[in-house]
């Protein structure tokens, strides 16, 4: 991306990607992602979601802001950033 300076940390991009992609999931998939995997089909949903989050977070694509990302200083829990 020419002329664009990104100062967003990797942790923030992962958080944005997770929240954006989570909002795009069906209620069925959201339930699996929240409550965990109970079988091979559920495990596939979790695995595919995780891959999609990694792909988006590590790409140079702009990640749309969703309601859960509105906090001005978005810092994932467990992060050392301030």
DRENTORKOL-3810 file (N, C-alpha, C; in nm, 4 decimals):
REM DRENTORKOL-3810
@n.u->0.0845; n.v->-0.1172; n.w->0.0000; ca.u->0.0000; ca.v->0.0000; ca.w->0.0000; c.u->0.0893; c.v->0.1238; c.w->0.0000
@n.u->0.0963; n.v->0.1895; n.w->-0.1104; ca.u->0.1814; ca.v->0.3055; ca.w->-0.1265; c.u->0.1201; c.v->0.4263; c.w->-0.0565
@n.u->0.2036; n.v->0.4966; n.w->0.0199; ca.u->0.1589; ca.v->0.6186; ca.w->0.0836; c.u->0.0779; c.v->0.6004; c.w->0.2104
@n.u->0.0655; n.v->0.4794; n.w->0.2571; ca.u->-0.0110; ca.v->0.4547; ca.w->0.3786; c.u->0.0832; c.v->0.4056; c.w->0.4865
@n.u->0.0826; n.v->0.4735; n.w->0.5988; ca.u->0.1658; ca.v->0.4326; ca.w->0.7115; c.u->0.0750; c.v->0.3674; c.w->0.8141
@n.u->0.1071; n.v->0.2459; n.w->0.8488; ca.u->0.0259; ca.v->0.1771; ca.w->0.9485; c.u->0.1071; c.v->0.1627; c.w->1.0758
@n.u->0.0522; n.v->0.2111; n.w->1.1849; ca.u->0.1195; ca.v->0.2010; ca.w->1.3127; c.u->0.0469; c.v->0.1040; c.w->1.4041
@n.u->-0.0503; n.v->0.0318; n.w->1.3495; ca.u->-0.1274; ca.v->-0.0609; ca.w->1.4289; c.u->-0.0455; c.v->-0.1867; c.w->1.4571
@n.u->-0.0451; n.v->-0.2266; n.w->1.5819; ca.u->0.0306; ca.v->-0.3452; ca.w->1.6193; c.u->-0.0389; c.v->-0.4708; c.w->1.5689
@n.u->0.0356; n.v->-0.5773; n.w->1.5658; ca.u->-0.0200; ca.v->-0.7060; ca.w->1.5239; c.u->-0.1322; c.v->-0.7490; c.w->1.6170
@n.u->-0.1166; n.v->-0.7282; n.w->1.7471; ca.u->-0.2208; ca.v->-0.7669; ca.w->1.8426; c.u->-0.3505; c.v->-0.6931; c.w->1.8144
@n.u->-0.3418; n.v->-0.5656; n.w->1.7828; ca.u->-0.4618; ca.v->-0.4879; ca.w->1.7521; c.u->-0.5264; c.v->-0.5367; c.w->1.6231
@n.u->-0.4452; n.v->-0.5682; n.w->1.5231; ca.u->-0.5010; ca.v->-0.6193; ca.w->1.3966; c.u->-0.5718; c.v->-0.7525; c.w->1.4193
@n.u->-0.5145; n.v->-0.8393; n.w->1.4997; ca.u->-0.5800; ca.v->-0.9665; ca.w->1.5289; c.u->-0.7127; c.v->-0.9431; c.w->1.6007
@n.u->-0.7141; n.v->-0.8500; n.w->1.6942; ca.u->-0.8363; ca.v->-0.8200; ca.w->1.7680; c.u->-0.9428; c.v->-0.7649; c.w->1.6735
@n.u->-0.9055; n.v->-0.6719; n.w->1.5875; ca.u->-0.9995; ca.v->-0.6168; ca.w->1.4905; c.u->-1.0506; c.v->-0.7247; c.w->1.3956
@n.u->-0.9598; n.v->-0.8086; n.w->1.3468; ca.u->-0.9981; ca.v->-0.9152; ca.w->1.2542; c.u->-1.0924; c.v->-1.0143; c.w->1.3211
@n.u->-1.0608; n.v->-1.0524; n.w->1.4433; ca.u->-1.1463; ca.v->-1.1467; ca.w->1.5166; c.u->-1.2868; c.v->-1.0896; c.w->1.5309
@n.u->-1.2962; n.v->-0.9664; n.w->1.5800; ca.u->-1.4278; ca.v->-0.9069; ca.w->1.6032; c.u->-1.5055; c.v->-0.8880; c.w->1.4737
@n.u->-1.4383; n.v->-0.8444; n.w->1.3685; ca.u->-1.5053; ca.v->-0.8245; ca.w->1.2400; c.u->-1.5587; c.v->-0.9567; c.w->1.1860
@n.u->-1.4737; n.v->-1.0590; n.w->1.1834; ca.u->-1.5159; ca.v->-1.1875; ca.w->1.1288; c.u->-1.6191; c.v->-1.2567; c.w->1.2187
@n.u->-1.6081; n.v->-1.2373; n.w->1.3498; ca.u->-1.7066; ca.v->-1.2958; ca.w->1.4412; c.u->-1.8454; c.v->-1.2392; c.w->1.4119
@n.u->-1.8533; n.v->-1.1078; n.w->1.3894; ca.u->-1.9823; ca.v->-1.0442; ca.w->1.3602; c.u->-2.0433; c.v->-1.0967; c.w->1.2312
@n.u->-1.9603; n.v->-1.1444; n.w->1.1389; ca.u->-2.0073; ca.v->-1.1957; ca.w->1.0112; c.u->-2.0586; c.v->-1.3403; c.w->1.0192
@n.u->-2.0357; n.v->-1.4077; n.w->1.1311; ca.u->-2.0727; ca.v->-1.5482; ca.w->1.1464; c.u->-2.2228; c.v->-1.5636; c.w->1.1709
@n.u->-2.2741; n.v->-1.6807; n.w->1.1357; ca.u->-2.4133; ca.v->-1.7133; ca.w->1.1667; c.u->-2.4266; c.v->-1.7363; c.w->1.3168
@n.u->-2.5479; n.v->-1.7320; n.w->1.3671; ca.u->-2.5704; ca.v->-1.7581; ca.w->1.5099; c.u->-2.5237; c.v->-1.8998; c.w->1.5460
@n.u->-2.5421; n.v->-1.9943; n.w->1.4560; ca.u->-2.4980; ca.v->-2.1323; ca.w->1.4789; c.u->-2.3463; c.v->-2.1357; c.w->1.5002
@n.u->-2.2714; n.v->-2.0695; n.w->1.4111; ca.u->-2.1252; ca.v->-2.0676; ca.w->1.4237; c.u->-2.0802; c.v->-1.9888; c.w->1.5458
@n.u->-2.1479; n.v->-1.8779; n.w->1.5752; ca.u->-2.1129; ca.v->-1.7999; ca.w->1.6942; c.u->-2.1266; c.v->-1.8857; c.w->1.8196
@n.u->-2.2319; n.v->-1.9652; n.w->1.8259; ca.u->-2.2531; ca.v->-2.0539; ca.w->1.9405; c.u->-2.1380; c.v->-2.1532; c.w->1.9546
@n.u->-2.0929; n.v->-2.2087; n.w->1.8442; ca.u->-1.9799; ca.v->-2.3023; ca.w->1.8471; c.u->-1.8533; c.v->-2.2307; c.w->1.8930
@n.u->-1.8295; n.v->-2.1108; n.w->1.8409; ca.u->-1.7087; ca.v->-2.0361; ca.w->1.8768; c.u->-1.7077; c.v->-1.9943; c.w->2.0231
@n.u->-1.8243; n.v->-1.9653; n.w->2.0781; ca.u->-1.8332; ca.v->-1.9249; ca.w->2.2182; c.u->-1.8261; c.v->-2.0443; c.w->2.3118
@n.u->-1.8971; n.v->-2.1507; n.w->2.2790; ca.u->-1.9101; ca.v->-2.2646; ca.w->2.3706; c.u->-1.8108; c.v->-2.3770; c.w->2.3456
@n.u->-1.7318; n.v->-2.3663; n.w->2.2419; ca.u->-1.6302; ca.v->-2.4675; ca.w->2.2170; c.u->-1.6768; c.v->-2.5777; c.w->2.1242
@n.u->-1.5846; n.v->-2.6621; n.w->2.0912; ca.u->-1.6063; ca.v->-2.7696; ca.w->1.9957; c.u->-1.6513; c.v->-2.8971; c.w->2.0654
@n.u->-1.7529; n.v->-2.9597; n.w->2.0089; ca.u->-1.8023; ca.v->-3.0853; ca.w->2.0656; c.u->-1.7931; c.v->-3.2010; c.w->1.9660
@n.u->-1.7388; n.v->-3.1763; n.w->1.8498; ca.u->-1.7281; ca.v->-3.2805; ca.w->1.7489; c.u->-1.6462; c.v->-3.2333; c.w->1.6316
@n.u->-1.6325; n.v->-3.3213; n.w->1.5307; ca.u->-1.5490; ca.v->-3.2868; ca.w->1.4152; c.u->-1.6048; c.v->-3.1696; c.w->1.3356
@n.u->-1.7363; n.v->-3.1642; n.w->1.3197; ca.u->-1.7961; ca.v->-3.0543; ca.w->1.2439; c.u->-1.7733; c.v->-2.9216; c.w->1.3167
@n.u->-1.7902; n.v->-2.9227; n.w->1.4495; ca.u->-1.7670; ca.v->-2.8018; ca.w->1.5290; c.u->-1.6202; c.v->-2.7621; c.w->1.5243
@n.u->-1.5324; n.v->-2.8603; n.w->1.5300; ca.u->-1.3886; ca.v->-2.8325; ca.w->1.5258; c.u->-1.3515; c.v->-2.7678; c.w->1.3927
@n.u->-1.4182; n.v->-2.8091; n.w->1.2852; ca.u->-1.3918; ca.v->-2.7498; ca.w->1.1547; c.u->-1.4316; c.v->-2.6020; c.w->1.1528
@n.u->-1.5445; n.v->-2.5683; n.w->1.2157; ca.u->-1.5887; ca.v->-2.4290; ca.w->1.2226; c.u->-1.4834; c.v->-2.3450; c.w->1.2947
@n.u->-1.4343; n.v->-2.3956; n.w->1.4081; ca.u->-1.3334; ca.v->-2.3236; ca.w->1.4866; c.u->-1.2038; c.v->-2.3099; c.w->1.4065
@n.u->-1.1604; n.v->-2.4173; n.w->1.3430; ca.u->-1.0363; ca.v->-2.4160; ca.w->1.2653; c.u->-1.0461; c.v->-2.3188; c.w->1.1474
@n.u->-1.1574; n.v->-2.3234; n.w->1.0742; ca.u->-1.1745; ca.v->-2.2349; ca.w->0.9590; c.u->-1.1820; c.v->-2.0883; c.w->1.0023
@n.u->-1.2506; n.v->-2.0620; n.w->1.1120; ca.u->-1.2605; ca.v->-1.9260; ca.w->1.1641; c.u->-1.1216; c.v->-1.8752; c.w->1.2035
@n.u->-1.0454; n.v->-1.9587; n.w->1.2719; ca.u->-0.9097; ca.v->-1.9203; ca.w->1.3145; c.u->-0.8207; c.v->-1.8889; c.w->1.1945
@n.u->-0.8294; n.v->-1.9703; n.w->1.0909; ca.u->-0.7506; ca.v->-1.9456; ca.w->0.9693; c.u->-0.7895; c.v->-1.8125; c.w->0.9060
@n.u->-0.9204; n.v->-1.7857; n.w->0.8991; ca.u->-0.9668; ca.v->-1.6615; ca.w->0.8387; c.u->-0.9190; c.v->-1.5397; c.w->0.9174
@n.u->-0.9210; n.v->-1.5496; n.w->1.0505; ca.u->-0.8732; ca.v->-1.4397; ca.w->1.1347; c.u->-0.7252; c.v->-1.4158; c.w->1.1076
@n.u->-0.6455; n.v->-1.5207; n.w->1.1040; ca.u->-0.5013; ca.v->-1.5065; ca.w->1.0776; c.u->-0.4759; c.v->-1.4446; c.w->0.9408
@n.u->-0.5463; n.v->-1.4922; n.w->0.8389; ca.u->-0.5270; ca.v->-1.4387; ca.w->0.7037; c.u->-0.5566; c.v->-1.2895; c.w->0.6980
@n.u->-0.6689; n.v->-1.2495; n.w->0.7570; ca.u->-0.7064; ca.v->-1.1083; ca.w->0.7527; c.u->-0.6109; c.v->-1.0231; c.w->0.8358
@n.u->-0.5783; n.v->-1.0682; n.w->0.9553; ca.u->-0.4917; ca.v->-0.9904; ca.w->1.0441; c.u->-0.3522; c.v->-0.9711; c.w->0.9853
@n.u->-0.3020; n.v->-1.0702; n.w->0.9148; ca.u->-0.1667; ca.v->-1.0631; ca.w->0.8614; c.u->-0.1606; c.v->-1.0084; c.w->0.7192
@n.u->-0.2759; n.v->-0.9757; n.w->0.6643; ca.u->-0.2784; ca.v->-0.9164; ca.w->0.5303; c.u->-0.2600; c.v->-0.7654; c.w->0.5407
@n.u->-0.2516; n.v->-0.7016; n.w->0.4263; ca.u->-0.2418; ca.v->-0.5559; ca.w->0.4258; c.u->-0.3783; c.v->-0.4910; c.w->0.4018
@n.u->-0.4840; n.v->-0.5704; n.w->0.4068; ca.u->-0.6192; ca.v->-0.5194; ca.w->0.3860; c.u->-0.6654; c.v->-0.4372; c.w->0.5053
@n.u->-0.7452; n.v->-0.3365; n.w->0.4764; ca.u->-0.8060; ca.v->-0.2573; ca.w->0.5828; c.u->-0.9170; c.v->-0.3407; c.w->0.6463
@n.u->-0.9231; n.v->-0.3405; n.w->0.7774; ca.u->-1.0234; ca.v->-0.4190; ca.w->0.8495; c.u->-1.1358; c.v->-0.3258; c.w->0.8910
@n.u->-1.2581; n.v->-0.3535; n.w->0.8445; ca.u->-1.3707; ca.v->-0.2680; ca.w->0.8803; c.u->-1.3946; c.v->-0.2662; c.w->1.0318
@n.u->-1.4387; n.v->-0.1525; n.w->1.0803; ca.u->-1.4683; ca.v->-0.1369; ca.w->1.2219; c.u->-1.6093; c.v->-0.1883; c.w->1.2476
@n.u->-1.6240; n.v->-0.2692; n.w->1.3507; ca.u->-1.7555; ca.v->-0.3173; ca.w->1.3933; c.u->-1.7838; c.v->-0.2653; c.w->1.5329
@n.u->-1.9065; n.v->-0.2796; n.w->1.5745; ca.u->-1.9506; ca.v->-0.2240; ca.w->1.7031; c.u->-1.8566; c.v->-0.2604; c.w->1.8182
@n.u->-1.8097; n.v->-0.3842; n.w->1.8246; ca.u->-1.7244; ca.v->-0.4268; ca.w->1.9350; c.u->-1.5832; c.v->-0.3683; c.w->1.9269
@n.u->-1.5503; n.v->-0.2988; n.w->1.8173; ca.u->-1.4182; ca.v->-0.2374; ca.w->1.8005; c.u->-1.4192; c.v->-0.0861; c.w->1.8191
@n.u->-1.5275; n.v->-0.0305; n.w->1.8702; ca.u->-1.5401; ca.v->0.1143; ca.w->1.8804; c.u->-1.4493; c.v->0.1782; c.w->1.9844
@n.u->-1.3980; n.v->0.1016; n.w->2.0808; ca.u->-1.3117; ca.v->0.1592; ca.w->2.1833; c.u->-1.1956; c.v->0.2313; c.w->2.1171
@n.u->-1.1681; n.v->0.3504; n.w->2.1641; ca.u->-1.0656; ca.v->0.4311; ca.w->2.1002; c.u->-0.9265; c.v->0.3699; c.w->2.1138
@n.u->-0.8896; n.v->0.3264; n.w->2.2306; ca.u->-0.7590; ca.v->0.2646; ca.w->2.2528; c.u->-0.7772; c.v->0.1158; c.w->2.2714
@n.u->-0.7970; n.v->0.0461; n.w->2.1613; ca.u->-0.8240; ca.v->-0.0957; ca.w->2.1640; c.u->-0.6984; c.v->-0.1728; c.w->2.2032
@n.u->-0.7006; n.v->-0.2373; n.w->2.3179; ca.u->-0.5885; ca.v->-0.3178; ca.w->2.3646; c.u->-0.6444; c.v->-0.4516; c.w->2.4101
@n.u->-0.6048; n.v->-0.5605; n.w->2.3435; ca.u->-0.6552; ca.v->-0.6913; ca.w->2.3821; c.u->-0.6114; c.v->-0.7277; c.w->2.5240
@n.u->-0.6950; n.v->-0.8026; n.w->2.5919; ca.u->-0.6570; ca.v->-0.8460; ca.w->2.7271; c.u->-0.5318; c.v->-0.9324; c.w->2.7170
@n.u->-0.4458; n.v->-0.9209; n.w->2.8153; ca.u->-0.3201; ca.v->-0.9962; ca.w->2.8156; c.u->-0.2097; c.v->-0.9272; c.w->2.7384
@n.u->-0.2395; n.v->-0.8133; n.w->2.6792; ca.u->-0.1407; ca.v->-0.7412; ca.w->2.6000; c.u->-0.0614; c.v->-0.6478; c.w->2.6920
@n.u->0.0629; n.v->-0.6252; n.w->2.6582; ca.u->0.1477; ca.v->-0.5342; ca.w->2.7339; c.u->0.1428; c.v->-0.3928; c.w->2.6786
@n.u->0.0619; n.v->-0.3716; n.w->2.5761; ca.u->0.0539; ca.v->-0.2393; ca.w->2.5154; c.u->-0.0284; c.v->-0.1468; c.w->2.6016
@n.u->0.0012; n.v->-0.0194; n.w->2.5898; ca.u->-0.0774; ca.v->0.0817; ca.w->2.6600; c.u->-0.1173; c.v->0.1907; c.w->2.5673
END
